[in-house]
Amino acid sequence: MAGNALKKQELIAKSGMDRQINEIPGSMQMAIEQARQQGIPIDDKIAKAWAATAPTAYSSEKLLSFMDQGLQKLLTAEDERFLLAHYNSPLGKRITELEVKGSQPEAVAEMQAYAQKLMSNPSQYADRLALYQEIDKAVGATKMAVDLAMAMQVAVQVGIVSTMNGPKNLDIGAMRAAAEKTRFALTQQTASTVLAHFAYVYRDLSKKELASYVAFLNSPAGKKFQVGGGKLLSEGLALQTEEFGKQLGQYLDSKGI
């Protein structure tokens, strides 16, 4: 398994990055159904081509390898020691556990109820909300969520254009440029969702613990890991969308579509 060869395996695992990346292929495979729910016409040809190519194009193993190679260049040995000291600390372990638990599908309903309670009296929780916003800014959670949503948009368009106009007429660059125009609106929508998610996930942390986490995230090594890791994830998703376009084209060619 490629994951065993990761040079930054301990950091990737203890930060929860591996679990985040392992969820992406499933999200991309579900994108076609989400598009249908949004009223986008998806015929059976697209669905079959998608099912045949998305699992291999959007591979968590390949994305983890890409991230690992990028982190090897990005982080010094001193950076890694500093980061692991946090993730191995009681607070670091607790935060990672809370983040993993809060990302489970069964937590969605509870999260929404908690967020409504919090937002019903924002002045009472203003200091905590400010800390959640600091965490979002530091880890780039909203940006990463928007990048993933836009990658899904482009992937759906690749599927539609391939079946309508033929796989050789793909212009993924133009599709990305069109998706980019939706970034501002998507960011506005996503920011509030991320804030609600953080409010739920970190609800049992004290303000002192939250402030300590923010300080870690804003440290030089923390910034390098979070911001640099976010850029690597976006680059990796872009490469996988290009691979998806190629594989989709090959599949459609083989079927004479």
C-alpha positions as CSV (number, residue, x, y, z in Angstrom):
1,M,0.0,0.0,0.0
2,A,1.4,3.4,-1.0
3,G,0.4,4.9,2.4
4,N,3.1,2.8,4.1
5,A,5.8,4.6,2.1
6,L,4.7,8.1,3.2
7,K,7.7,10.0,4.7
8,K,5.4,12.3,6.7
9,Q,3.0,9.5,7.7
10,E,3.0,10.3,11.4
11,L,2.3,13.9,10.9
12,I,-0.4,13.2,8.3
13,A,-2.1,10.7,10.6
14,K,-1.9,12.6,13.8
15,S,-3.1,15.9,12.3
16,G,-6.2,14.1,10.9
17,M,-5.2,15.0,7.3
18,D,-5.4,11.3,6.2
19,R,-9.0,11.0,7.3
20,Q,-9.9,14.3,5.6
21,I,-8.3,13.1,2.3
22,N,-9.9,9.6,2.6
23,E,-13.3,11.2,2.5
24,I,-12.7,13.1,-0.8
25,P,-13.0,10.2,-3.2
26,G,-16.4,9.3,-1.7
27,S,-17.5,12.9,-2.0
28,M,-16.4,13.1,-5.7
29,Q,-18.3,9.9,-6.4
30,M,-21.4,11.3,-4.8
31,A,-21.1,14.5,-6.8
32,I,-23.2,13.1,-9.6
33,E,-26.1,12.4,-7.3
34,Q,-25.8,15.8,-5.7
35,A,-25.9,17.4,-9.1
36,R,-29.2,15.5,-9.9
37,Q,-30.7,16.7,-6.6
38,Q,-29.8,20.3,-7.7
39,G,-31.8,19.8,-10.9
40,I,-28.8,19.4,-13.2
41,P,-29.8,16.9,-16.0
42,I,-27.6,13.9,-15.7
43,D,-28.3,11.0,-18.1
44,D,-27.4,7.4,-17.7
45,K,-24.3,7.7,-20.0
46,I,-22.8,10.2,-17.7
47,A,-23.6,8.2,-14.6
48,K,-22.1,5.0,-16.0
49,A,-19.0,6.8,-17.2
50,W,-18.7,8.5,-13.9
51,A,-19.0,5.3,-11.9
52,A,-16.3,3.7,-14.1
53,T,-13.7,6.4,-13.9
54,A,-14.2,8.6,-10.8
55,P,-12.9,5.9,-8.3
56,T,-9.5,5.6,-10.0
57,A,-9.1,9.3,-10.9
58,Y,-10.0,10.6,-7.5
59,S,-7.8,8.3,-5.5
60,S,-7.0,9.0,-1.8
61,E,-3.8,7.0,-2.1
62,K,-2.5,9.1,-4.9
63,L,-3.6,12.3,-3.3
64,L,-1.9,11.3,0.0
65,S,1.3,10.6,-1.9
66,F,1.1,14.0,-3.6
67,M,0.5,15.7,-0.3
68,D,3.4,13.8,1.3
69,Q,5.9,14.8,-1.5
70,G,4.8,18.4,-1.1
71,L,5.2,18.4,2.7
72,Q,8.7,16.9,2.4
73,K,9.7,20.0,0.4
74,L,7.7,22.4,2.5
75,L,8.6,21.4,6.1
76,T,12.0,21.3,7.8
77,A,12.9,18.7,10.4
78,E,12.4,21.4,13.1
79,D,8.9,22.3,11.7
80,E,7.9,18.6,11.9
81,R,9.2,18.3,15.5
82,F,7.2,21.4,16.5
83,L,4.0,20.2,14.8
84,L,4.3,16.6,16.3
85,A,4.9,18.0,19.7
86,H,1.5,19.7,19.5
87,Y,-0.3,16.7,17.9
88,N,1.2,14.4,20.6
89,S,0.2,16.6,23.4
90,P,-3.0,16.0,25.5
91,L,-4.7,19.0,24.0
92,G,-3.5,18.2,20.4
93,K,-4.8,14.6,20.7
94,R,-8.1,15.8,22.2
95,I,-8.6,18.4,19.4
96,T,-7.9,15.8,16.7
97,E,-10.4,13.4,18.3
98,L,-13.0,16.1,18.5
99,E,-12.5,17.0,14.8
100,V,-12.8,13.4,13.7
101,K,-15.9,12.8,15.8
102,G,-17.5,16.0,14.7
103,S,-17.0,15.0,11.0
104,Q,-19.1,11.9,11.3
105,P,-22.4,11.9,9.2
106,E,-24.4,11.2,12.4
107,A,-23.2,14.5,13.9
108,V,-24.9,16.7,11.3
109,A,-28.3,17.0,12.9
110,E,-26.8,17.7,16.4
111,M,-24.5,20.2,14.9
112,Q,-27.3,22.1,13.2
113,A,-29.3,22.2,16.4
114,Y,-26.3,23.4,18.4
115,A,-25.5,26.1,15.8
116,Q,-29.1,27.4,16.0
117,K,-28.8,27.7,19.7
118,L,-25.5,29.5,19.4
119,M,-26.6,31.9,16.7
120,S,-29.8,32.8,18.5
121,N,-27.8,34.8,21.0
122,P,-24.5,35.7,19.2
123,S,-23.6,38.5,21.7
124,Q,-23.4,35.9,24.5
125,Y,-20.9,33.8,22.5
126,A,-19.1,36.6,20.7
127,D,-15.7,35.8,22.2
128,R,-16.0,32.1,21.2
129,L,-17.3,32.9,17.7
130,A,-14.3,35.2,17.2
131,L,-11.9,32.3,18.1
132,Y,-13.7,30.0,15.7
133,Q,-13.3,32.6,13.0
134,E,-9.6,32.8,13.9
135,I,-9.3,29.0,13.5
136,D,-11.1,29.1,10.1
137,K,-8.7,31.8,8.9
138,A,-5.7,29.9,10.2
139,V,-6.5,26.5,8.8
140,G,-8.2,27.8,5.6
141,A,-11.3,25.5,6.2
142,T,-13.7,27.6,4.2
143,K,-11.2,27.9,1.3
144,M,-10.6,24.2,1.3
145,A,-14.4,23.4,1.3
146,V,-14.9,25.9,-1.5
147,D,-12.0,24.4,-3.5
148,L,-13.6,20.9,-3.1
149,A,-17.0,22.2,-4.1
150,M,-15.5,23.9,-7.2
151,A,-13.6,20.7,-8.1
152,M,-16.9,18.8,-8.0
153,Q,-18.5,21.5,-10.2
154,V,-15.8,21.1,-12.8
155,A,-16.0,17.3,-12.6
156,V,-19.7,17.3,-13.2
157,Q,-19.2,19.7,-16.2
158,V,-16.5,17.4,-17.6
159,G,-18.9,14.6,-17.5
160,I,-21.7,16.5,-19.2
161,V,-19.6,18.0,-21.9
162,S,-17.9,14.7,-22.6
163,T,-21.1,12.9,-23.4
164,M,-22.7,15.8,-25.3
165,N,-19.8,17.1,-27.4
166,G,-17.3,14.2,-27.3
167,P,-14.4,13.7,-24.9
168,K,-11.9,15.4,-27.3
169,N,-13.6,18.8,-26.9
170,L,-12.9,19.2,-23.2
171,D,-11.5,22.6,-22.1
172,I,-10.9,22.0,-18.4
173,G,-9.1,25.3,-18.1
174,A,-12.2,27.2,-19.3
175,M,-14.4,25.1,-17.0
176,R,-12.2,26.1,-14.0
177,A,-12.3,29.7,-15.0
178,A,-16.1,29.6,-15.1
179,A,-16.2,27.8,-11.7
180,E,-13.9,30.5,-10.3
181,K,-16.6,33.1,-10.9
182,T,-18.7,31.4,-8.3
183,R,-16.0,31.5,-5.6
184,F,-17.2,34.6,-3.9
185,A,-20.8,33.4,-3.5
186,L,-19.7,29.9,-2.5
187,T,-17.4,31.4,0.1
188,Q,-20.2,33.5,1.6
189,Q,-22.4,30.4,1.9
190,T,-19.7,28.1,3.1
191,A,-18.2,30.4,5.8
192,S,-21.3,30.3,8.0
193,T,-21.5,26.5,7.7
194,V,-17.9,26.2,8.7
195,L,-18.4,28.5,11.6
196,A,-21.4,26.4,12.8
197,H,-19.3,23.2,12.4
198,F,-16.4,24.6,14.5
199,A,-18.9,25.8,17.1
200,Y,-20.1,22.3,17.5
201,V,-16.8,20.5,17.2
202,Y,-15.0,22.7,19.7
203,R,-17.9,23.3,22.1
204,D,-16.3,21.5,25.0
205,L,-13.0,23.4,24.8
206,S,-12.4,26.3,27.2
207,K,-11.6,29.7,25.8
208,K,-8.1,29.2,27.1
209,E,-7.7,26.0,25.2
210,L,-9.1,27.6,22.0
211,A,-6.7,30.5,22.3
212,S,-3.8,28.0,22.7
213,Y,-4.9,26.2,19.6
214,V,-5.2,29.5,17.6
215,A,-1.6,30.4,18.8
216,F,-0.4,27.0,17.5
217,L,-2.1,27.4,14.2
218,N,-0.6,30.9,13.8
219,S,2.9,29.8,14.7
220,P,5.4,29.9,11.8
221,A,5.4,26.1,11.5
222,G,1.6,25.9,12.0
223,K,1.0,28.4,9.2
224,K,3.4,26.7,6.9
225,F,1.6,23.3,7.5
226,Q,-1.9,24.7,7.3
227,V,-1.6,27.2,4.4
228,G,0.9,25.1,2.5
229,G,-1.1,22.0,3.0
230,G,-4.2,23.7,1.8
231,K,-2.4,24.8,-1.4
232,L,-1.1,21.3,-2.0
233,L,-4.7,19.9,-1.6
234,S,-6.0,22.3,-4.2
235,E,-3.2,21.5,-6.6
236,G,-3.8,17.8,-6.0
237,L,-7.5,18.1,-6.7
238,A,-6.8,20.0,-9.9
239,L,-4.5,17.3,-11.1
240,Q,-7.0,14.6,-10.3
241,T,-9.7,16.5,-12.2
242,E,-7.4,16.6,-15.3
243,E,-6.9,12.8,-14.8
244,F,-10.6,12.3,-14.5
245,G,-11.1,14.1,-17.8
246,K,-8.5,11.9,-19.5
247,Q,-10.0,8.7,-18.1
248,L,-13.5,9.8,-18.9
249,G,-12.5,10.5,-22.5
250,Q,-10.8,7.1,-22.8
251,Y,-13.9,5.4,-21.4
252,L,-16.3,7.2,-23.7
253,D,-14.0,6.5,-26.7
254,S,-13.9,2.8,-25.9
255,K,-17.8,2.8,-25.8
256,G,-18.0,4.8,-29.1
257,I,-19.7,7.8,-27.4
